Amino acid sequence: MLLLPLFLIPLTSASLARVQQAAPVVQISPTITPSPVLWDPTRTYKHRRDIVDDFKNGVHSALTFLGSNVPSYVASGVPDFFQDFPIGEDVRSSLGIEPSQVAALPTQVLNIPLPSGYGNWTDRGWNLRFHGNVYKQPDISQSKLDDLANGFLIDTSVDKLQPDEAAQARNLTAEIYVLQQSNESVTFTLRPAPTAGASGEQGGGGAVTPSGGDQVIRFPHATTEEGDYDDFVQIENNGLEDGNATSNIQRLNVYTAGTDTGNATAYLVPDTGLTIISDIDDILRITKIYQPKEGLLNSFARPFVPWKNMPDIYANWSRSIPDFHFHYLTTTPEQITRNYMDFIYKTYPGGSFDTRPLNFSDVSATLHIRKFLLDKIFQTFPKRKFILVADTSNSDVMKDYPQMVTDFPDQVQCIFLRNTSATDDGDRFPYDTSGFKNLNTDTYMFFKVPDDLTNLDIVNGHCANRSIPQNLTFGYQGLPFGINLGDGAAGHVGARSMWAIAAITLGSTLFAMGM
């Protein structure tokens, strides 16, 4: 049974040794490769179909965009070709496992350092969000895993990958095919965390090790039908600094009872200060979501690679800006985020996480995932200022980031967007800059390389490097043949008939997808 608290950064082996562990869990084959960052595959949507069919349908699905066929995963700017994962009964039936066999499987626990590794201060003290999933890992043969994994690959197969790539593909597939467990109780032990992340600083990021905080927390609710648990729980101070009396971000290690894998790190974030909310794909790492074959391989099989020298930029911010809270937001489904957490833990400053939530109380939120997550953290910290970082390949970012300025006018300090169309000739999809038309030009910047972000006074809201041309037309940009729409000055060509724009964009889309 695997427990996944989605808010925590996993612990090192040294820190795990501090807590007495339960008896070892019997190993099954294949097992998920241990990682410095631990996360959980949590619930997805009900009534799943066969995952291979869902994947193929996702790759070939489209949305209406200027009359063209733009894949939905490109529109949302994340590897959403990983969609429609099976859960519970769907996994059992697709693998041909009998209920009696499921009952005999060992219970395992695995923490996810996501969504929401943050705690906030209230008039009653600290509230910490515990979010995760309880599940069992079925015993799947390697040949079966290979068959399942091949459904996530384009023009290749597991047997054609390098050995380390094939192992990663199998592990990721095994993480998808888990059996969520309902009506389970979860208990955690909290202790001060000495380190988390990789910023070059002692401790690994903009947080401190508190002098107290030790306690045991029994989660107040049993897991849901899909094995989920998710709620803010009030914790005792026990030597922690009050959130309205300190600027320090405090780290707590969270150990899950009965396992040596269900552990992570949580961040207690004070009322005021500066938080960066950073996307991951194509801004912190090379993904190429706009090139489906490459995007799949980079997400499913290949090691994660930083984008240029972005780690240096984040490390410098962590060292030079006191009490800077790092929050990483990816709308990738929770089941496949272990590599994300491991990558961040080893490459960037430690911080809290958000991923694609799977237990929506508001069904409409499923259509606006990023905005849902942004609203949640802004509302949790109404007195904090935020730096928003992403890239132009995310159509939801291009709409949601400027909208946050309208919805939370006193909280958005800066918006930084990598112009992927200008820096990667593989990105031939247009992007919409109309949302930035009425924003203060000192609060946002479109940039090409990480060094464009140096020497900016973001603490005081000076976010524009005037030596970097912006060339915004406040309409759709990056269309074929250098066409840009909108009423801005750069490259403006005026309104065109919709059939012409549709034809041009369709041709660009088909060309980009190699059709």
C-alpha positions in Angstrom: 0.0 0.0 0.0 1.7 3.2 -1.1 1.1 6.5 0.7 1.6 9.6 -1.2 1.6 12.9 0.7 1.7 15.2 -2.2 3.3 18.2 -0.5 6.7 17.0 0.6 10.2 16.8 -0.7 11.6 13.3 0.0 14.3 12.8 2.4 17.9 11.6 2.1 18.8 8.2 3.4 20.7 9.9 6.3 17.5 11.7 7.4 15.4 8.5 7.1 17.7 6.7 9.5 16.6 9.1 12.3 13.2 7.4 12.6 12.6 3.8 13.6 11.2 2.0 10.6 8.8 -0.8 10.3 9.8 -4.3 9.2 10.9 -4.4 5.6 8.2 -4.8 3.0 8.5 -7.9 0.8 9.8 -6.9 -2.6 7.8 -7.6 -5.7 9.0 -7.6 -9.2 9.3 -5.2 -10.8 9.7 -2.6 -8.1 9.8 1.1 -8.5 13.4 2.3 -8.4 14.1 4.2 -5.1 14.6 7.9 -5.5 15.9 10.7 -3.3 12.6 12.3 -3.9 9.6 10.2 -3.0 6.1 10.7 -4.4 2.9 8.8 -4.9 0.7 7.8 -7.7 -2.6 9.2 -6.5 -6.1 8.8 -7.8 -7.2 9.8 -11.3 -10.6 10.1 -12.8 -13.2 7.3 -12.7 -14.3 5.0 -15.5 -11.1 4.7 -17.3 -10.6 2.9 -20.6 -7.6 0.9 -21.7 -4.6 3.1 -21.1 -3.0 2.4 -24.4 -6.1 3.4 -26.3 -6.4 6.5 -24.1 -2.9 7.5 -24.8 -3.3 7.2 -28.6 -6.6 9.1 -28.4 -4.9 11.8 -26.4 -2.0 12.2 -28.8 -4.4 12.6 -31.7 -7.0 14.6 -29.9 -7.4 18.3 -30.9 -9.0 21.5 -29.8 -10.5 24.2 -31.8 -7.9 27.0 -32.1 -8.2 29.4 -35.0 -9.9 26.6 -36.9 -6.9 24.3 -36.7 -6.0 21.0 -35.0 -3.6 21.7 -32.2 -3.1 18.8 -29.9 -4.6 19.3 -26.4 -1.4 18.5 -24.6 0.4 21.3 -26.6 -2.4 23.7 -25.6 -1.9 23.1 -21.9 1.9 23.1 -22.3 2.6 20.0 -20.3 3.1 16.3 -21.1 -0.6 15.7 -21.1 -0.2 12.8 -23.4 0.0 11.0 -20.1 -3.7 11.1 -19.5 -6.6 8.9 -18.6 -4.6 6.6 -16.3 -6.4 3.5 -15.0 -7.3 3.2 -11.4 -8.4 0.5 -9.0 -10.7 -2.0 -10.7 -9.6 -0.9 -14.1 -6.0 -1.8 -13.3 -7.0 -5.1 -11.7 -9.2 -6.2 -14.6 -6.7 -5.0 -17.3 -3.9 -7.0 -15.7 -6.2 -10.1 -15.1 -5.6 -10.0 -11.3 -8.2 -11.7 -9.0 -9.4 -10.0 -5.8 -7.8 -12.8 -3.8 -4.4 -12.0 -5.4 -4.8 -8.3 -4.6 -5.5 -9.1 -0.9 -2.3 -11.1 -0.7 -0.1 -8.2 -2.0 2.0 -6.4 0.6 1.0 -3.0 1.7 3.5 -0.3 0.7 3.8 3.4 1.4 5.4 6.1 -0.8 5.2 9.8 -0.3 4.7 12.3 -3.1 6.3 15.6 -2.5 3.4 17.3 -4.2 0.7 19.2 -4.4 1.1 21.5 -1.7 4.0 21.0 0.5 3.2 24.2 2.2 1.7 25.1 5.5 0.2 28.5 6.3 -0.2 30.5 9.5 -3.8 31.2 10.8 -5.2 32.7 14.0 -5.1 29.2 15.5 -1.5 28.4 14.5 0.1 26.5 11.7 -2.0 24.5 9.2 -0.1 21.9 7.1 -1.6 20.2 4.1 -1.3 16.4 3.9 -2.2 15.1 0.5 -1.5 11.6 -0.9 -2.7 8.2 -1.8 -2.7 4.7 -0.4 -2.2 1.8 -2.9 -0.8 -1.6 -3.6 1.7 -2.4 -6.3 0.7 -5.4 -8.4 3.2 -8.0 -9.6 3.6 -7.3 -13.3 5.9 -9.3 -15.5 8.6 -7.4 -17.5 7.1 -8.5 -20.8 3.7 -7.2 -19.7 5.3 -3.9 -18.6 7.0 -3.6 -21.9 3.7 -4.0 -23.8 2.1 -1.3 -21.6 5.1 1.0 -21.9 5.1 0.8 -25.7 1.8 2.6 -25.6 3.6 5.7 -24.5 6.2 5.7 -27.2 6.1 7.0 -30.8 8.0 5.3 -33.6 10.0 3.2 -31.1 9.6 0.6 -28.4 11.1 -0.4 -25.1 13.4 -3.0 -26.7 15.0 -0.3 -28.9 15.8 2.0 -25.9 19.1 2.2 -24.1 19.1 0.0 -20.9 18.7 2.9 -18.5 15.9 4.4 -20.7 14.1 1.1 -20.8 14.3 0.7 -17.0 12.9 4.2 -16.6 10.0 3.5 -19.0 9.2 0.3 -17.1 9.3 2.0 -13.7 7.1 4.8 -14.9 4.6 2.3 -16.3 4.6 0.4 -13.0 3.9 3.6 -11.2 0.8 4.1 -13.3 -0.6 0.6 -12.8 -1.2 0.6 -9.1 -4.2 -0.4 -7.0 -5.6 2.4 -4.8 -6.8 1.4 -1.4 -9.8 2.9 0.3 -10.8 3.3 4.0 -7.1 3.3 5.2 -5.8 5.4 8.1 -2.6 7.4 7.9 -0.3 8.6 10.6 2.7 10.9 10.3 5.7 12.0 12.5 7.0 15.6 12.0 10.6 16.5 12.8 12.9 19.4 12.0 14.5 19.1 8.5 18.2 19.8 8.1 18.2 20.0 4.3 16.2 19.8 1.1 17.1 20.9 -2.4 20.2 21.9 -4.3 20.8 25.7 -4.4 24.5 25.7 -3.3 23.4 27.0 0.1 23.6 25.2 3.4 20.3 23.4 3.7 19.6 23.5 -0.1 17.3 26.5 -0.4 15.6 29.5 1.2 14.4 27.8 4.4 15.7 27.2 7.9 15.7 24.2 10.2 13.4 25.0 13.1 14.4 24.4 16.7 11.2 22.4 17.3 8.1 21.0 15.7 8.4 17.3 16.7 5.0 15.7 16.9 2.8 12.8 15.7 -0.2 13.6 13.5 -3.0 11.2 12.8 -4.8 12.2 9.6 -8.4 12.9 10.6 -10.1 11.1 7.7 -9.8 7.6 6.1 -8.7 7.4 2.5 -11.4 7.8 -0.1 -12.7 5.2 -2.5 -9.7 6.0 -4.8 -7.2 5.8 -1.9 -6.8 9.6 -1.6 -6.4 11.8 1.5 -6.2 15.6 1.3 -6.7 18.2 3.9 -5.1 20.9 5.9 -4.4 19.8 9.5 -3.6 22.1 12.4 -0.3 21.2 14.0 1.2 22.1 17.4 3.9 24.8 17.5 6.2 22.8 19.8 9.1 25.2 19.3 8.1 26.4 15.8 8.3 30.2 15.1 4.9 31.9 14.8 4.1 32.6 11.1 3.1 36.2 11.9 6.3 36.9 13.9 9.0 35.6 11.5 10.1 35.9 7.9 11.8 32.5 8.1 10.4 29.6 6.0 10.7 26.5 8.2 11.4 23.0 7.0 9.8 19.9 8.6 10.5 16.3 7.6 7.4 14.2 7.5 7.7 10.5 8.1 4.8 8.1 7.4 4.2 5.4 10.0 4.8 1.8 9.0 7.1 2.4 6.1 10.6 3.7 5.3 9.5 5.2 1.9 6.6 7.4 2.9 8.7 10.4 3.9 9.1 13.9 2.5 9.7 17.6 3.5 7.1 20.2 4.2 7.5 24.0 4.2 5.9 26.3 6.7 5.5 29.7 4.9 4.9 32.9 6.8 2.2 35.5 6.1 4.4 37.9 4.2 7.3 37.7 1.8 8.2 36.7 -1.7 7.2 33.4 -3.4 8.2 32.2 -6.9 5.8 29.9 -8.7 7.7 28.2 -11.4 6.6 25.9 -14.1 9.0 23.0 -14.9 8.6 21.8 -18.5 10.6 23.8 -21.1 11.6 26.4 -18.5 13.6 24.4 -15.9 14.1 21.3 -18.0 14.2 20.4 -21.7 10.9 18.8 -22.6 9.9 19.9 -26.1 6.2 19.3 -25.4 5.5 20.9 -28.8 7.3 18.0 -30.5 5.3 14.9 -29.5 7.9 12.3 -30.2 10.6 14.2 -28.4 8.3 15.2 -25.6 7.3 11.6 -24.9 10.9 10.4 -24.9 12.1 13.3 -22.7 9.3 12.6 -20.2 9.1 8.9 -20.3 12.5 7.4 -21.0 15.3 9.9 -21.1 17.0 11.5 -18.0 15.8 15.0 -17.2 18.2 17.7 -18.5 18.2 21.4 -17.2 17.4 24.1 -19.8 20.7 25.9 -20.2 21.9 27.6 -17.0 18.6 28.1 -15.3 19.9 26.3 -12.2 22.4 29.1 -11.8 19.7 31.7 -12.0 17.5 30.0 -9.3 20.5 29.4 -7.1 21.5 33.0 -7.3 18.0 34.1 -6.4 18.0 31.7 -3.5 21.3 33.0 -2.2 20.6 36.7 -2.7 17.0 37.1 -1.8 16.3 36.5 1.9 13.5 34.1 2.8 12.6 33.4 -0.9 9.9 30.7 -1.1 10.2 28.4 -4.1 7.0 26.7 -5.3 7.1 24.4 -8.3 3.9 23.9 -10.3 3.4 21.3 -12.9 0.1 20.1 -14.3 1.5 16.7 -14.9 -0.6 13.9 -13.3 0.6 12.9 -9.9 1.3 9.3 -10.8 4.3 10.2 -12.9 5.9 13.0 -11.0 8.8 11.1 -9.3 11.3 12.0 -11.9 10.1 15.7 -11.6 10.7 15.6 -7.8 14.0 13.9 -8.1 15.2 16.4 -10.8 14.2 19.4 -8.7 15.7 18.0 -5.6 19.0 17.5 -7.3 19.1 20.6 -9.5 17.1 23.5 -8.0 16.5 25.1 -4.5 14.2 23.1 -2.2 10.6 24.1 -2.2 6.9 23.0 -2.2 5.0 21.5 -5.1 1.7 21.4 -6.9 0.7 18.9 -9.5 -2.5 18.1 -11.4 -5.2 17.6 -8.7 -7.3 14.5 -9.2 -10.0 15.0 -6.5 -11.9 18.0 -7.8 -14.9 19.2 -5.8 -15.6 21.5 -8.7 -15.7 19.6 -11.9 -15.2 22.7 -14.0 -11.7 23.1 -12.4 -10.6 20.1 -14.5 -10.7 22.4 -17.5 -8.7 25.1 -15.8 -6.2 23.1 -13.8 -3.4 25.7 -13.7 -5.7 28.6 -12.7 -7.2 26.4 -10.0 -3.8 25.7 -8.5 -2.7 29.3 -8.8 -5.8 30.6 -7.2 -5.4 28.1 -4.3 -1.9 29.3 -3.3 -2.7 33.0 -3.8 -5.8 32.7 -1.6 -3.8 30.7 1.0 -1.2 33.5 1.2 -3.1 36.8 0.6 -0.3 39.0 1.9 2.6 37.5 0.0 4.0 38.7 -3.4 4.5 36.3 -6.3 6.9 35.9 -9.1 5.4 33.8 -12.0 7.8 31.9 -14.3 6.8 29.7 -17.3 7.1 29.7 -21.2 5.0 30.7 -24.1 4.2 27.1 -25.2 1.6 27.0 -22.5 -1.6 28.5 -23.8 -3.1 28.3 -20.3 -0.1 30.2 -18.9 -0.6 32.9 -21.6 -4.1 33.4 -20.4 -3.8 32.6 -16.7 -0.7 34.6 -15.7 -2.0 38.0 -16.9 -5.4 37.1 -15.4 -3.8 36.7 -12.0 -2.8 40.4 -12.2 -6.5 41.3 -12.6 -7.7 38.9 -10.0 -5.0 39.6 -7.4 -3.7 43.1 -8.4 -1.5 43.6 -5.3 0.1 40.2 -5.3 1.7 39.6 -8.7 5.2 41.1 -8.5 6.7 39.9 -11.8 5.9 37.6 -14.8 8.8 36.0 -16.7 8.1 34.0 -19.8 10.6 32.1 -22.0 9.7 32.7 -25.6 10.1 29.1 -26.9 9.1 30.1 -30.4 12.1 32.5 -30.5 14.5 30.0 -28.9 13.6 26.6 -30.4 12.8 26.3 -34.1 10.8 23.1 -33.2 8.1 25.2 -31.6 5.9 26.3 -34.5 2.7 26.8 -32.5 1.4 30.4 -32.1 0.9 32.1 -28.7 -1.5 34.7 -27.6 -0.1 37.9 -25.9 -3.5 39.8 -25.8 -3.7 39.3 -22.0 -0.7 41.6 -21.5 -2.1 44.6 -23.3 -3.2 46.6 -20.3 -0.4 45.4 -17.9 2.4 47.6 -16.6 5.3 46.8 -18.9 7.7 46.9 -15.9 6.0 43.9 -14.4 6.6 41.3 -17.1 9.3 40.2 -19.5 9.5 37.8 -22.4 13.0 36.4 -22.5 15.1 34.1 -24.7 18.0 32.8 -22.5 18.4 32.5 -18.7 21.0 35.3 -18.6 18.3 37.7 -19.6 17.0 37.3 -16.0 20.3 38.6 -14.4 20.7 41.9 -12.7 16.9 42.4 -12.2 15.6 44.0 -9.0 12.6 41.6 -8.6 12.4 42.3 -4.8 11.2 45.8 -5.6 9.2 44.9 -8.7 11.6 45.9 -11.4 11.1 43.0 -13.7 12.0 44.2 -17.2 15.4 44.1 -18.8 15.1 47.0 -21.2 17.9 45.6 -23.5 15.6 42.6 -24.4 13.2 43.5 -27.2 9.6 42.5 -26.3 7.9 42.9 -29.8 4.4 42.3 -28.5 1.4 42.7 -30.8 -1.2 41.8 -28.1 -2.7 39.1 -30.3 -1.7 35.8 -31.7 2.1 35.7 -32.5 4.4 33.2 -33.9 2.1 32.4 -36.9 3.7 31.0 -40.1 5.4 33.4 -42.5 6.1 35.9 -39.7 2.5 36.9 -39.3 1.4 38.4 -36.0 -2.1 39.5 -35.0 -3.2 42.3 -32.7 -3.0 46.0 -32.5 0.6 46.3 -31.1 3.4 47.7 -33.2 5.7 44.7 -33.7 4.9 42.8 -36.9 1.3 43.9 -36.9 -0.6 43.0 -40.0 -4.1 43.7 -38.9 -7.1 41.4 -38.8 -7.2 38.6 -41.4 -10.2 36.5 -42.5 -10.6 33.5 -40.2 -10.5 31.0 -43.0 -7.1 32.3 -44.0 -5.7 32.2 -40.5 -7.1 28.8 -39.9 -5.5 27.5 -43.1 -2.1 29.0 -42.2 -2.2 27.6 -38.6 -3.4 24.2 -39.7 -0.5 24.0 -42.1 1.9 25.0 -39.3 0.4 22.4 -37.0 0.7 19.6 -39.5 4.2 20.6 -40.4 5.2 20.7 -36.7 3.7 17.3 -36.1 5.4 15.8 -39.2 2.2 15.0 -41.0 
